[in-house]
Amino acid sequence: MNKFDEYLYLKQYRWSFIAYLQKSNREMSKNYEIDNIDLKILNLLMQDAKLPYTEVAKKVFVSGGTVHVRMKKLEEMGVVRGTTLKMDYSKLNYDVTCFMGIYLQKSSLYDPVVDQLKKIHEIVKIHYTTGNYNIFIKIHCKDTKHLKDVLHDRIQKVDGIERTETFISLEESLNRHLEF
């Protein structure tokens, strides 16, 4: 075998081995079952996502490496989808939080309507719902004038929206994760 053939063989072997490892990792994450240690780790990190893995490990009585590996598997499984900050929007002068029920002209318009709603940065959550509304959204605005502008000039101009119903939140009394 000449050097070039040897090079091609090793290159092909290397890519085959990498593909094997990637497939193996995917299968491992599919077969991974969540246990009580995973739930304890999740509970701690839901309370404070900035908690170092070494601190989590001490509280759960495992090694820091174990916490790291388990979090990686939970991410691969899609259980953990990144980390976020909890914001107090009123400190950023967004003093109005509201919820809005949206009636569509027909349910089949859901996808194109959602595509348009995603472009409105004041909308922070969109849910496809059963019941009275087709869509239920959460919005943050600076004041009621800003809310009127968002509602009148942007949301109600989206093709496919028949009408809306708005609920202004006076106070958020609870915002938490499920506890396991």
C-alpha positions, 0 to 999 in steps of 0.5 A, a space after each residue: 500500500 503506497 502512502 496515498 492509499 494509506 492516507 485515504 484508508 486512514 481518512 476513511 477509517 477516521 470518518 467512519 469512527 467519528 460517525 460511529 461515535 456520533 451515532 453511539 451518542 445519539 443512541 445513548 441519549 435516546 436510551 438514557 432514563 432520567 433518575 432521582 439524581 437527575 431530578 435533584 440536579 434539575 431542581 437545584 439548577 432551576 432555583 439558581 442556574 448560575 450554581 456551579 456544578 461543583 456546588 450542585 455535586 456536593 448537594 447531590 452527593 456525586 462528583 462535579 463530572 457526574 453533574 456535567 455528564 448528566 446535564 450534557 445528556 439532559 441537553 441532548 435529550 431536549 429536557 434542558 434547552 439552554 438557560 435563561 435569565 428571569 427578568 423584572 421588565 418593570 425595571 426596564 420601563 416595561 410596566 404593562 404585561 398583558 395576555 391576549 387571546 387571538 381568534 383566527 379566521 380559520 385554524 389552518 392560518 395558525 402557522 402563517 399568523 405565528 410567523 408574523 407574530 414572532 416578528 413583534 418583539 414585545 410578544 414573549 410567548 405564543 401558545 396554540 390553545 383549545 377553548 375560546 381562542 386559537 392562540 394565547 400570547 404574552 406581551 410586555 409593553 412600556 405603557 398603555 399607549 405602547 400596548 395600543 400601538 402594538 395591538 392596533 398597528 401590528 397585531 390586528 393587522 396580521 392577515 388571518 387574525 379575526 379579533 383579539 381579547 386583551 387581559 392586562 396583568 395587575 400583578 404576577 404572584 407566582 413564576 416558578 418551575 415544576 418541582 420534581 
